[in-house]
Amino acid sequence: MSEQSAVSGKPNIFGLFPAIIATFGFLMISPVQAATTATIPVDAGALTGPDFPRLMGMNIGAKNYDDPAYQQQMSRLDMVILGFYPGWKSSYSFGGYTGIRAAVKALKTKNPRLLVGQYTILNESPSSSNTSNAANADKARKLDQMNWWLHTAAGSQTSWTNAFSAYDINFTSHTRADNQGKRWPQWLAERDYAKFFKPVPEFDIQYFDNVFERNRIRSADWNLDRRDEWNSNSAMISAHRQGHVAEWNRVRQLRSSLKLIGNTDHDVSMPEYRNKLNGGFLEGQMGKSWSIYTWGGWDKMMARYHGAMANTIAPKLVGFDIQGSPTDYRLMRFGLASTLMNDGYFSFTDLSKGYSSVPWFDEYNVPLGRPLEGIQTKPWQNGVYRRVFEKGVALVNPTAAAVTVNVGDKYRHFLGKQAPTVNNGRWVTTVTLQPKDGVLLVIRDLYK
């Protein structure tokens, strides 16, 4: 049996949960009660918003947002970021609306609680000669007009990567303002508001790509003194961050209800960034050669995650993204269980499809409910981390060895199809977790 969760629209394999309690008389501790009894208090944000596991989709790749099947897949999530371009499919209609608003309306109709965001980017743009990006040509024209591109002292345009055919922009306060007193951060905020957020009031989130700790260009003439400054220069670092904040401030003036999420390469603890965003997307935490897990290990990865949760403001929409094959169930379990040690949203990116699909796993159908204890930053037993929820428990083993732990006498594996040797439905009192693995267990009497 499958029914829509009252919160998220995820299939609920425990749809009979209230009836089972009434029939068998099981006593469950409420989240409010648990906050007073848990070793670590439960944060208020965990007691509001969607149940766990919380799921995020980064779907800025393929633009087939008018495909009903794709809409249905995305609507099963709790939060999704989309990548519309201005004027996207103006002929598409839904419910009396057209274009971008029609697609967002279609998603919201399928899942009214889905948070929907739109991608934006401050630090770079294709040039005016790039005819393949006509929908954003207005940005390049303004940059040309005001000479807001980031140049070296020798006059060369700069680009931190050649992967996107884009050039970097000088968005610091060192640039000259236009005749309305705007620099690039304010101009872009108003432009994106006019293109996306004013005509589509259903957008919940504005997503900002490339919110870097410092500029990725190693040296350039940021302050226009005809000398190149290193990106390690403290004044240039601060000017870079303040440029991002200037955009966020203008966005909030235009529409205060928008939640602001940045794609961050850090934990948002810098003075300029701290408590300025409503969340962050921690891209590629695992699965890539450049992933923080690859070069820094699990502890450093989790420190970044916990820091991003601590340094953002409500509702703390932090996405924990891992990237790999959708048949690598162990990697998925490891990432999901790690995410569940705090209150963020889990995102799995299929490396073969990029940000253009919604991989789905059996674990997503397990409604854990609310946490009965707060975030977990210390191991519980034999190096294994544990977090207890209303209807189950998440365990993660970040060590390099298989570990057996005693879980008591009330849990069982849920019954799944994708990894039946793990999710086999069996009652357990001990669980052996393989190295770099995680597992979700459910209260055994709830799973029929």
C-alpha positions as CSV (number, residue, x, y, z in Angstrom):
1,M,0.0,0.0,0.0
2,S,1.2,3.5,-0.8
3,E,-0.2,6.8,0.3
4,Q,1.0,10.4,0.2
5,S,2.7,11.6,3.3
6,A,0.9,14.5,4.8
7,V,4.2,16.5,4.7
8,S,6.3,15.6,1.7
9,G,4.5,13.6,-0.9
10,K,6.9,10.7,-0.5
11,P,5.3,7.2,-0.5
12,N,4.6,6.1,3.0
13,I,5.1,2.4,3.5
14,F,3.7,2.8,7.0
15,G,0.4,4.3,5.9
16,L,-1.4,2.3,8.6
17,F,0.8,3.6,11.4
18,P,-2.0,5.4,13.4
19,A,-4.3,2.4,13.0
20,I,-1.6,0.0,14.3
21,I,-1.0,2.2,17.3
22,A,-4.7,2.2,18.0
23,T,-5.0,-1.6,17.6
24,F,-1.9,-2.8,19.4
25,G,-1.4,0.1,21.9
26,F,2.2,0.9,21.1
27,L,3.4,4.0,22.9
28,M,5.5,6.3,20.9
29,I,7.4,9.3,22.4
30,S,6.4,12.5,20.7
31,P,9.2,14.8,19.3
32,V,8.4,17.4,21.9
33,Q,8.7,14.8,24.7
34,A,11.9,13.5,23.2
35,A,13.5,17.0,23.2
36,T,13.4,16.9,27.0
37,T,14.7,13.4,27.4
38,A,17.4,13.0,24.6
39,T,21.0,13.5,25.4
40,I,21.2,16.1,22.7
41,P,18.2,18.3,22.4
42,V,16.2,18.2,19.1
43,D,16.5,21.5,17.2
44,A,13.2,23.2,16.5
45,G,13.9,23.0,12.8
46,A,13.7,19.2,13.0
47,L,10.2,19.4,14.5
48,T,8.9,21.5,11.6
49,G,9.1,21.0,7.9
50,P,9.1,17.6,6.2
51,D,9.6,14.3,7.9
52,F,12.8,12.3,7.6
53,P,14.5,11.4,5.4
54,R,14.4,14.8,3.7
55,L,15.1,14.7,0.0
56,M,16.5,17.3,-2.4
57,G,16.8,17.3,-6.2
58,M,19.3,19.4,-8.1
59,N,17.6,19.4,-11.5
60,I,19.2,22.3,-13.3
61,G,20.3,20.2,-16.3
62,A,17.7,19.0,-18.9
63,K,14.9,21.6,-19.3
64,N,12.1,19.1,-20.0
65,Y,10.1,20.5,-17.1
66,D,6.9,20.2,-19.1
67,D,7.2,16.4,-19.1
68,P,4.5,15.0,-16.9
69,A,6.6,11.9,-16.0
70,Y,9.5,14.1,-15.0
71,Q,7.2,16.4,-13.0
72,Q,5.9,13.3,-11.1
73,Q,9.4,12.2,-10.2
74,M,10.4,15.6,-9.0
75,S,7.2,16.1,-7.0
76,R,8.2,13.1,-4.8
77,L,11.0,15.2,-3.3
78,D,10.8,17.8,-0.6
79,M,12.9,20.4,-2.3
80,V,14.0,20.9,-5.9
81,I,16.1,23.4,-7.7
82,L,15.3,24.1,-11.4
83,G,17.3,25.9,-14.1
84,F,14.8,27.8,-16.3
85,Y,16.0,30.3,-18.8
86,P,14.1,33.5,-19.5
87,G,11.3,32.8,-21.9
88,W,11.3,29.1,-21.4
89,K,8.6,27.4,-23.4
90,S,6.1,30.2,-23.4
91,S,3.7,28.0,-25.3
92,Y,3.5,25.4,-22.5
93,S,0.3,25.7,-20.4
94,F,-1.1,24.2,-17.3
95,G,-4.1,25.2,-15.2
96,G,-4.5,28.4,-17.1
97,Y,-0.9,29.5,-16.7
98,T,1.9,29.5,-19.3
99,G,5.7,29.0,-19.5
100,I,7.7,28.8,-16.3
101,R,4.8,29.5,-14.0
102,A,2.8,26.7,-15.6
103,A,5.6,24.2,-14.8
104,V,6.0,25.3,-11.3
105,K,2.2,25.2,-10.8
106,A,2.2,21.7,-12.1
107,L,4.8,20.6,-9.6
108,K,3.0,22.3,-6.7
109,T,-0.3,20.7,-7.8
110,K,1.3,17.3,-7.4
111,N,2.9,18.1,-4.1
112,P,1.7,21.4,-2.5
113,R,4.5,21.2,0.1
114,L,7.3,20.9,-2.4
115,L,9.8,23.7,-2.1
116,V,10.8,24.9,-5.6
117,G,13.8,27.0,-6.4
118,Q,15.3,28.8,-9.4
119,Y,19.0,28.8,-10.3
120,T,21.0,32.1,-10.6
121,I,24.7,32.9,-10.8
122,L,26.6,36.1,-9.9
123,N,30.2,35.5,-10.6
124,E,30.3,34.7,-14.4
125,S,28.5,35.1,-17.7
126,P,28.9,34.1,-21.3
127,S,30.2,37.0,-23.4
128,S,28.0,38.9,-25.8
129,S,29.6,37.1,-28.7
130,N,28.2,33.8,-27.4
131,T,25.1,33.3,-29.6
132,S,24.2,30.0,-28.0
133,N,23.0,31.9,-24.9
134,A,20.6,34.3,-26.4
135,A,18.1,34.1,-23.5
136,N,20.8,35.7,-21.2
137,A,22.2,38.2,-23.7
138,D,20.9,41.1,-21.7
139,K,23.4,40.2,-19.0
140,A,26.4,40.3,-21.3
141,R,25.2,43.6,-22.8
142,K,25.1,45.3,-19.4
143,L,28.5,43.9,-18.5
144,D,29.9,45.3,-21.8
145,Q,28.2,48.6,-21.3
146,M,29.6,49.1,-17.7
147,N,32.8,47.2,-18.2
148,W,32.1,45.1,-15.2
149,W,34.0,42.1,-16.5
150,L,37.0,41.0,-14.3
151,H,40.2,41.8,-16.1
152,T,43.9,41.5,-15.4
153,A,46.0,44.6,-15.2
154,A,47.1,43.8,-18.8
155,G,43.5,43.9,-19.9
156,S,42.8,40.3,-20.4
157,Q,39.4,38.8,-19.5
158,T,39.5,36.1,-16.8
159,S,37.8,32.7,-16.4
160,W,38.3,30.4,-13.5
161,T,37.3,27.4,-15.6
162,N,36.9,26.8,-19.3
163,A,34.1,24.2,-18.7
164,F,31.2,26.7,-19.1
165,S,32.4,29.1,-21.8
166,A,31.9,32.0,-19.4
167,Y,34.0,34.9,-18.1
168,D,34.4,36.2,-14.6
169,I,32.7,39.3,-13.4
170,N,34.1,42.0,-11.1
171,F,31.2,42.2,-8.6
172,T,33.0,44.1,-5.9
173,S,32.3,47.7,-4.8
174,H,35.5,48.8,-6.6
175,T,33.6,49.0,-9.9
176,R,31.7,52.1,-11.0
177,A,28.0,52.3,-10.5
178,D,25.6,52.8,-13.4
179,N,23.4,56.0,-13.7
180,Q,20.9,54.5,-11.2
181,G,23.6,53.8,-8.6
182,K,23.7,50.1,-9.2
183,R,26.6,47.8,-9.5
184,W,26.4,44.2,-10.8
185,P,25.0,42.6,-7.6
186,Q,22.1,45.0,-7.4
187,W,21.5,45.1,-11.2
188,L,21.5,41.3,-11.4
189,A,19.2,40.9,-8.4
190,E,16.6,43.2,-10.0
191,R,17.0,41.5,-13.4
192,D,16.5,38.0,-12.0
193,Y,13.5,39.2,-10.0
194,A,11.9,40.6,-13.1
195,K,12.6,37.5,-15.2
196,F,11.7,34.8,-12.6
197,F,10.5,35.7,-9.2
198,K,8.0,38.5,-9.8
199,P,6.1,36.6,-12.6
200,V,6.3,33.3,-10.6
201,P,5.3,34.0,-7.0
202,E,5.2,30.2,-6.4
203,F,9.0,30.1,-6.3
204,D,10.1,29.5,-2.7
205,I,13.9,29.6,-3.2
206,Q,16.5,31.6,-5.1
207,Y,19.6,29.5,-5.6
208,F,23.0,31.2,-6.0
209,D,25.7,29.2,-7.7
210,N,29.4,29.6,-6.9
211,V,29.3,31.2,-3.5
212,F,33.0,30.6,-3.0
213,E,35.1,31.4,0.0
214,R,37.3,33.5,-2.2
215,N,37.5,34.2,-5.9
216,R,38.8,31.2,-7.9
217,I,40.9,33.6,-10.2
218,R,44.4,33.6,-8.6
219,S,45.2,37.2,-9.5
220,A,43.3,40.0,-11.2
221,D,42.8,43.8,-11.0
222,W,39.8,43.8,-8.7
223,N,40.3,47.3,-7.3
224,L,41.1,48.8,-10.7
225,D,44.5,50.3,-9.7
226,R,46.1,48.7,-12.8
227,R,47.9,46.2,-10.7
228,D,47.0,42.6,-10.2
229,E,46.1,41.5,-6.6
230,W,46.3,37.9,-5.4
231,N,43.0,36.2,-4.4
232,S,44.7,35.5,-1.0
233,N,44.7,39.3,-0.3
234,S,42.4,39.7,2.7
235,A,40.9,42.9,1.3
236,M,40.1,41.2,-2.0
237,I,38.6,38.2,-0.1
238,S,36.4,40.5,1.9
239,A,35.3,42.5,-1.2
240,H,34.5,39.2,-3.0
241,R,32.2,38.1,-0.1
242,Q,30.6,41.5,0.3
243,G,29.7,41.4,-3.3
244,H,27.7,38.2,-2.8
245,V,26.0,39.7,0.3
246,A,25.1,42.9,-1.6
247,E,23.1,40.7,-4.0
248,W,21.4,38.8,-1.2
249,N,20.5,42.1,0.5
250,R,18.8,43.4,-2.7
251,V,17.0,40.1,-3.2
252,R,15.5,40.3,0.2
253,Q,14.4,43.9,-0.4
254,L,12.6,42.8,-3.5
255,R,10.9,39.7,-2.0
256,S,11.5,39.0,1.6
257,S,9.7,35.7,1.6
258,L,12.3,34.0,-0.7
259,K,14.6,31.5,0.9
260,L,18.2,32.0,-0.2
261,I,20.5,29.0,-0.8
262,G,24.1,29.2,-1.9
263,N,26.3,26.6,-3.6
264,T,29.1,26.8,-1.1
265,D,32.6,25.4,-1.0
266,H,32.8,26.0,2.8
267,D,30.7,25.9,6.0
268,V,29.5,29.5,5.7
269,S,31.3,30.4,8.9
270,M,33.0,33.5,7.5
271,P,31.9,36.7,9.2
272,E,30.5,38.1,5.9
273,Y,28.5,35.0,5.2
274,R,27.5,33.7,8.6
275,N,23.7,33.8,9.2
276,K,23.0,35.4,5.8
277,L,21.7,32.5,3.9
278,N,18.7,30.1,4.6
279,G,20.7,27.1,3.4
280,G,23.5,25.7,1.3
281,F,24.1,23.1,-1.3
282,L,27.1,21.0,-0.4
283,E,27.8,19.7,-3.9
284,G,29.6,16.4,-4.4
285,Q,30.3,15.7,-0.7
286,M,31.2,12.2,-1.9
287,G,31.8,10.5,-5.2
288,K,34.1,12.9,-7.1
289,S,37.9,13.3,-7.2
290,W,37.4,16.8,-5.8
291,S,34.9,15.7,-3.1
292,I,35.7,16.7,0.4
293,Y,35.3,13.1,1.5
294,T,37.9,12.1,-1.1
295,W,40.7,14.4,0.1
296,G,39.6,15.2,3.6
297,G,37.8,12.1,4.9
298,W,34.4,11.6,6.7
299,D,35.2,13.8,9.7
300,K,36.1,16.8,7.7
301,M,33.1,16.3,5.4
302,M,30.7,16.1,8.4
303,A,32.3,19.1,10.0
304,R,31.5,21.1,6.9
305,Y,27.9,19.8,7.0
306,H,27.4,20.5,10.6
307,G,29.0,23.9,10.2
308,A,26.7,24.8,7.3
309,M,23.7,23.8,9.4
310,A,24.9,25.9,12.3
311,N,25.8,29.0,10.2
312,T,22.6,29.4,8.2
313,I,19.3,30.7,9.3
314,A,15.8,29.1,9.4
315,P,14.6,27.0,7.8
316,K,18.2,25.7,7.3
317,L,17.7,24.2,3.8
318,V,21.1,22.5,3.6
319,G,21.5,19.9,0.8
320,F,24.0,17.0,1.3
321,D,24.8,15.9,-2.2
322,I,26.7,12.8,-3.2
323,Q,27.4,11.6,-6.8
324,G,27.7,8.1,-8.2
325,S,25.9,5.3,-9.9
326,P,22.2,4.8,-8.9
327,T,23.0,1.1,-8.5
328,D,25.7,1.8,-5.9
329,Y,23.4,1.2,-3.0
330,R,26.2,1.1,-0.4
331,L,27.4,4.5,-1.4
332,M,23.9,5.8,-1.3
333,R,23.3,4.3,2.2
334,F,26.5,5.7,3.5
335,G,25.6,9.2,2.2
336,L,22.0,9.1,3.4
337,A,22.8,7.8,6.9
338,S,25.5,10.4,7.2
339,T,23.0,13.1,6.2
340,L,20.6,11.8,8.9
341,M,23.0,12.6,11.6
342,N,21.8,16.2,11.2
343,D,18.6,17.8,9.8
344,G,19.6,18.4,6.2
345,Y,18.3,17.2,2.9
346,F,19.9,14.3,1.0
347,S,20.6,14.6,-2.7
348,F,21.9,11.9,-4.9
349,T,23.2,12.8,-8.4
350,D,23.4,10.1,-11.0
351,L,26.9,10.7,-12.6
352,S,25.7,9.4,-16.0
353,K,22.8,11.9,-16.2
354,G,24.1,14.9,-14.2
355,Y,21.5,17.2,-12.8
356,S,18.8,15.8,-15.1
357,S,17.1,12.9,-13.2
358,V,15.6,11.8,-10.0
359,P,17.2,8.5,-8.8
360,W,14.9,6.8,-6.3
361,F,15.9,4.3,-3.6
362,D,14.0,2.0,-1.3
363,E,15.3,3.9,1.7
364,Y,13.4,7.0,0.5
365,N,10.2,5.2,1.1
366,V,11.0,4.6,4.8
367,P,9.2,7.3,6.8
368,L,11.4,7.7,9.9
369,G,9.2,10.6,11.2
370,R,10.8,13.1,13.5
371,P,14.1,12.7,15.4
372,L,13.9,11.7,19.0
373,E,17.4,13.2,19.7
374,G,19.5,16.0,18.3
375,I,22.3,16.1,15.9
376,Q,25.0,13.4,16.3
377,T,28.7,14.5,16.3
378,K,30.2,11.7,18.4
379,P,30.2,7.9,17.8
380,W,27.6,5.9,19.7
381,Q,29.1,2.4,19.8
382,N,32.3,0.9,18.3
383,G,32.9,3.9,16.0
384,V,29.3,3.7,14.7
385,Y,27.1,6.8,14.8
386,R,23.4,6.5,15.5
387,R,20.3,8.7,15.5
388,V,17.0,7.6,16.7
389,F,13.7,8.7,15.1
390,E,10.0,8.1,15.9
391,K,9.7,5.1,13.6
392,G,13.2,3.9,13.2
393,V,16.9,4.5,13.5
394,A,19.8,5.5,11.2
395,L,23.3,3.9,11.7
396,V,26.4,4.9,9.9
397,N,29.9,3.2,10.0
398,P,32.6,5.7,8.8
399,T,35.4,3.4,9.9
400,A,37.6,1.2,7.7
401,A,36.5,-2.1,9.3
402,A,33.2,-4.0,9.6
403,V,31.6,-3.3,13.0
404,T,28.9,-5.1,14.9
405,V,26.6,-3.1,17.2
406,N,23.9,-4.1,19.6
407,V,20.6,-2.3,18.7
408,G,18.3,-3.8,21.3
409,D,15.2,-5.9,20.6
410,K,12.7,-3.5,18.9
411,Y,14.2,-3.0,15.4
412,R,14.1,-4.9,12.1
413,H,15.4,-4.3,8.6
414,F,12.7,-3.0,6.3
415,L,12.0,-5.1,3.2
416,G,13.4,-3.7,0.0
417,K,14.0,-4.9,-3.5
418,Q,17.2,-3.0,-4.5
419,A,19.6,-4.4,-1.9
420,P,17.7,-7.5,-0.5
421,T,20.8,-8.8,1.4
422,V,20.7,-5.7,3.5
423,N,17.0,-4.7,3.5
424,N,15.7,-8.2,4.1
425,G,12.9,-7.5,6.6
426,R,14.5,-9.6,9.4
427,W,14.3,-8.8,13.1
428,V,17.7,-8.0,14.6
429,T,19.3,-7.4,18.0
430,T,22.7,-6.9,16.5
431,V,23.7,-5.4,13.2
432,T,27.0,-5.7,11.4
433,L,27.8,-2.7,9.2
434,Q,30.4,-3.0,6.5
435,P,33.1,-0.2,6.4
436,K,31.8,3.0,4.9
437,D,28.2,1.9,5.0
438,G,24.9,2.8,6.6
439,V,21.6,1.3,7.3
440,L,18.0,2.3,8.2
441,L,16.1,0.1,10.6
442,V,12.5,0.4,11.5
443,I,10.5,-0.4,14.6
444,R,9.7,-4.0,14.0
445,D,6.0,-4.1,15.0
446,L,5.2,-1.3,12.6
447,Y,6.3,-3.1,9.4
448,K,3.7,-5.6,8.3
